[in-house]
Amino acid sequence: MATLQTLLFTPLLAALVARLLARQPQLMAAVGALATGVLWLWLRTVEPSGTAVLFWGQPMALTADNQALLLILLAGLVILFGLAIIFPSGDWFVAGGLVGFAFLAASLLTLTFAVALVLVLLATGALALTVQSGQAGSVRGSFRYALAVLLAVPLLLIVNWQMESSPTEWLLPPGELAALAILLLLAGFPFHVWLLAVVNEAEPLPLTLVAGWAPIVPLALLFQQLAIHPNLIDATFRQLIWLSGGLTLLVAGVLALTAVHARRAIGNILLLDMALTILCFTLPEVVGWETAVSLQVARFGSLLLVAGGWWLVKRHQPNWPLDRLPAGLGRKSPWGSALLGVGLFSLLGLPFTLGFAGHWRLLTAVAELANGGSIPWWLPALALLGLGLGAAGVLRLLAALFAPVDDALQNANAQLWQQGVVGLVLLVSLWLALNPGWITAVATALAPLIN
């Protein structure tokens, strides 16, 4: 009981302190990083009992499996809040992230699926505040994000009720409802609009929090439910996943190639990566979960690179034009453009990037299933086509950034320490890309979570 209280209430208290320090963003971010770092160190020393205890009337248990995922979530928050000391990300970034972690942690600890879904919905409300970042009138992204989860949770609650009650006749086809919920949560076509709205309005670090950090918990709950009720994966479920995943890949690839402004290009590259996660639900249970974890971890790292490059480039032009790509900014900030380009290519899973291992694992698995006739042949073809269009879109964006402009060389030389830090980050990302065993280790460690 004491362990659960510490794990769930400490982030809430830290969030309250962070809100009191909202006028001092660097100190606020430092408090968040310190609180999550101490909590991570403490949780590592806790010996999980696996015994269920009643906490506010709900059975909860800390097991070795959900402890591993909680440690990963805390490590991600330490990194994000540490970067927020350098790159301020809004009044609600730290507090919203801490409150969101508290609810996501509770959803992993609870043994009741319906309660876990409600807790995920509450976490979404807190994370939606980070998307708005205190900007008056800028609510489209946060509203659409919250609405997508708000629509997905009732669908999953209906599915859970039908599977537990085992009626003689289904009220609604549970496989279709589960597939629709997955598409809502993962921005599958035609529900991709919420992700693009978030990218258009969010700061880089809140975007990483919402799209690169938080989705692993709903993914875990979905795969757990599919493992408990494998009959949900029927023919209709597979067809909806195949159709929406393929259309998302095609639409995102075309939109990335024809993007009018930089945020739209970044959003559609991210959408391509999210679409590949949707295809993980067509793979065998354990393989699909491990592949989804690999993609999610690589997405988090890729978005961190994108965020760093984004901030460095924006220093020279805070407000990017909405009617064209920002021309010449790459010449003013070559190191920032390099980070941005590496991050975007990593989201596409190109060789020698963080995302290559997860993308290669997924594409080879889908190709093998297509050769065996288990999935349509056009699905891996659409995946390759979408990724190719996305790569062309990134090259188009980089070409615009490095386009010759009269004042492009003004302030082009970054400070020496900044060049050193960016160079070190690029070397570390290359080393991690060449040694993908760490991603495999994370996926393997979380594999028992869905058993």
N, C-alpha and C positions, 0 to 999 in steps of 0.2 A: 504493500500500500504506500509506504513512504517513497519507494522508487517511482511509482506512478505519479505521485503528487509532485515530486521534484521535477520529473520530466515534463509534465504538462503545465505546471504553474510558473516555473522559472521563466520560460519565454514570455508569458503574459506580463509578469512583473517587469521584465526587461523592456517589453514594448511600451509599458506605461512610462518608464524612465526615458525612453527614446523620444516619446512624444513631448515630454517636458523640455527636451533639449532641441526641439525642432528649429529654433532660431540659430543653432550652432551645428550645421550639418556635419562637419568633420568630427566633432565630439560625439554627435549622435551615432554616426557610423562606427566610431571606435568603440562605443559602449556595446553596440550590437555585435561587433566582431569579438569583443572580449567575452560577452555573455555566452555566445554560441561556442566559442573556443573552450571555455571552462566546462560547459555542458558536455561537449564532445569528449574531453579528457575524463570527466566523471563517468560518462556512460561506458567508456572503454573498461573501466574498473568494475563495473557492475556484473555480477554473475547471474545470468537470466535463469529463473526457476522454471518457467513454462507453466506454472500453476495459475489457474484463473482465479481472480479475486473480484469481488464486487466493488466497483468504483462508481459512485453516483447511480447505483442501481443497475449498472451494466457490467457484464463479465468482461474483464480485460486480462491480458497476459503478456508478459515480456518474454519472448523466446529468442533463441540465438538467431533465428532467421530475420524476424522483424527488427532485432537489434542491429543487425548488419545494415539494413536499409536506413534505419534512423541515423546511424553513424555517417552514412553517405550524404544524407540530407543535411546534417549539421556541418559536415566538411564543406559542402557547397555554399551554405550560408556564410561560413567564415570567409571564404574566398570573395563572395559577392560584397559583403559588408566591408571587407578590407579594401576592395577596389573603390567602394563608395566614399572612402576617406579622400581619395584622389579625384574621383569623378562624382560630384554630388548628383543625386538621382531623385530628388523630390522629398517632400516632407513626410510622406507615408511609406517610403521604401523600406526603412528599417523596421518600423512598427508593424507594417502590414506583413512583411516577411516573417517576423517573429510570431505574430498571431496565426498566420497561415501555417507555420510549422507546428504550432501547438495543436491545431485541429487535425492536420494531416497525421501527426504522431498518434493522436487519439484514434483516428480511423484505422491505423495499422494495428493498434493494440486491442481494440474491441473485437469480440468474437461474434458479433451480430452484424451481418452484412448490411441490413437496412440502416442501422445506426451509423455504420461506417460511411454509407452514402450521404447521409445527412451532414456528417462532420466534414466530408469533402466539399459539400455545398457551402458550408460556413467558411471553410478555408478559402474557397473561391471568392467569397465576398470580401475577405481581407486582402487577397491578392489583387482584386480588381481596383482597390484604392491605390495600389502602387502603380498601376497602369495610368491612372489619371494624373498622378504625381502633383496633385495640388493645383493643376491648371484649370482655371474657371472656364466652363463651357466645353472642355475637352473630355467628353464622357462617352463618345461613340464606341471607342475601343473597349473600355471597361464594361459598358453596358452590354455589348454584344458578347463579350467573353462570359460575363455572368449569366446572360440569357441562355447561351449554349449549354452550360452546365445545369442551369435550372430546368431546361427541357430534357436533358439526358437522365437526370436523377430519377424523376417519376417513371420514365420508361424502364429503368433498371429495377425500381421498386416493384413495378407490375410484374416484370419477369421473375423476380425473386419470390413474390407471393404465389405466382402460378406454379413455379417449380416445387415449392414447398408444400402447397396444398394438393398438388397432383389431381386436378379436376378431370372429369371424364371428357369434357369438351373445353378447348382453350377459349378464353375470352378474346384474346388476340394472339396471333402466332408469336411465341416467345423468341424464336430465332430472328424474326424480322425486327422485333423491338430491340433485342440485344445489338443487332448490327447497326440500327439507327442510332442507338446510344453511343456506340463506338465511334461512328462517323461524326457525331456532334462533338464528342470530347477531343477527337484528333483532327478536327477541321477538314474532314473529307468532303468532297464535292457532293451536294451544293452548299454545304455548311462552312465552306472555307472562308466566307466573308468575315467571320469574327477574327480570324488570325490576321488577315490583311489590315483590318481596322486597328488591331492592337499595334502592329508594326508602324502604321501611319501616325500613331499618337504617342506611343510609349517612348521613354528614354531607353538607351541601350541596355542598362543593367536591369530595369524592371522587365524588359522583354526577355532577357536571359532567365529571370526568375520565373516568369509565367510559362515560357515555351521550353526552356531547357532544364529547369529544376523541378517544378511542381508535377508535371505529367507522369512521373514514374510511379506515384502512389495510385492514381486511378488505373494505370496500366496493371499494377500488381493486383488490385481488387478485381479487375476484369478477368485476368488470366486465372485467378483463384476461382472465380465463379464458373468459368468455362471448364476448369479441371473438375469441379464438383459435379457439374451438369454437362457432360460432354454431348448430350443429345441436343443441346442448343445449336451446335454447329451442324445444321442441316443444309440441304441443298440451297434453300432460299438465303440462308445466312451467308454461305459462300458466294453466291451470285451477287448479292448486294455489296459485299466486300470487294470482290473482283471488279465490278462495274464502277463503283465509286472510287476505288483506289486507282484504277486505270484512267478514269476521267480526270481525277485530281492531278495525276502525273502529266497528262497531256495539257490541261488548262494551265497549270503552273509553269510548265516549260514554255508555252507560247507567250504567256504574260511576262515571264522573266525576260524573254528575248525582245519583247516590244514595250517594255516598261517606259513610262513617260518620265518618271523621276526616280531618284535613288532609293527612297524608302520603299517604293513599290517593287523595285528590282530585288531588294533585300528580302522583302516579305514573300515574294514568290519563290526565291531560292530556299527559304526556310520551309515553305509549303511543300516543295518537292521532297525535302527530308522527312517531313511529317507524313507524307503519303506513303513512303516506304515503311514506316511503322505500321500503317494500316495493313499492309500486305503481310505483316508478321502473323496476323490472325488466320492466314491461310496455311501456315506451316504446322507441323506436328507440335503438340502442346509444349514440351520442354524446349525444343529447338526454337519455337516462336518466341517464348519468353526470354530466353538467353539472347536471341538476336535483337529483340526489342530493347533490352537493357544495354546492349552494346551500342545500338543506335542512339539511345537517350544519353548515355554518358558522353559519347563523341559529340552529340549536339550541344551539350552543355559547354564542353571545351571549345567547340567551334564558335559558339555565340560569344564566349568570352573574348576570343580573338577579334570577332567582328565588333564587339563593343569597344575594345581598345582602339582599333583603327578608326571606328566611327567618331569617337571623342576627339582623337588627334586631328582628324580631317575637319571636324566641325569647329575647331578652335579658330580657323581662318575664315569660316563663313557659318555662323551659328544657324541661320535660317536657310535651308536648302531650297532652291526654286522648285515649284510644283508643276511647272510646265515644260521642264527640260532637265536633263542630267547636269549635275554641277561640273562645269568645264574648268579645267586648269587647276583644281584644288590639289590634285595629286602632285603637281610640281611644287606647290607650297609645302606639302606635307608628304614627302615620299615614304617615310617610315610608317606613317599612319595608313597610307594607301596599301603598303605591303601587308600590314596586319589585316586590313579589311579584305584584301584579295585572298590571302591565305585562309582566313576564316570562311569566306564564301565558297572557295574551292573545297574546303573541308566538309562543309554542309552537303556538297555534291558527292563526296566520297572519292575524290580523285586520288591517284597514287601519291604516296609520300605526304599524305595529310592524315589528321586524326580520324577522319571519318571513313578511311578506306577499308579498314578491317571489318567494321559492321556492315558497310554497303556490299563488300565482296561476299561476305557470308550470306547475306540475304539474297543477292542476285544469283549466286550459285545454287542455293537451295530452291529458289523459285524456278530456275532453269531445269534442275533435275526433276522437279515435279511436273513441269511442262513436258519434258521428254517422256515421262511415264504416263502422260495423259490425265494426271490428277487435276491440273488447272489448265485454263486456256493458253494456247501458244502465244496469243497476242499480248498477254500480260507482261512477260519479261521484255517483249519488243517495245511496248509502251514505256516501260521503266527506262530502258536504254535511250529511247527517243527523248523522253522528258529530261533526263539528266544531260543529254547532249545539248538540247535547247537551252537548258539552264547554264551550262558551261559557256555557250555562245553569249548568253546574256551577261554573265560576269565579265567576259572579255570586252563586251560593248561598254559596260560601266567603267572598267579600268581605262579603256581607250578615251572615254570622255574625261575622266579625271586627269589624265596626262596630256590632254589636248593643249596645243600651244596657245597661250593667252598673253597679252601685252605685259600684265603685271604679275605673271605666274611665278617669277623667280623672287618676288618680294617676300622676305622672311622665310626663304626656302630652307635655310640651314637651321636644323633643330639643335637644341642644346646637346652637349656631349653626353651628359648623363642619360638624356632621353634616348639618344641613339644607342647607347650601350644597353639600356633596359629593353628596348624593342628588339635589338639584335639577340639578346639573351633569350627573350620569350620565343622568338622564331627558332632559335637553336633547340630549345627545350621541346617545342611542338614538333620539330622534325625528329628529334630523338624518340619522343613518345610514339610518333607515327611509324618509325622503323622498328619499334619494340612494342607491338600491339598486345603483348601478353598481359599487360596490366588491365586492359579492357576485358579480355577473356577471363581473367581472375575475378573481376568484379561480377561479371555475368554468372560465372560458376558459383560464386559465393551466395548469390541471390537465387540460384536455381531451386533450392528446397522450399522457398517461400510459397510456391504454388502447389506443393505436394500436400 
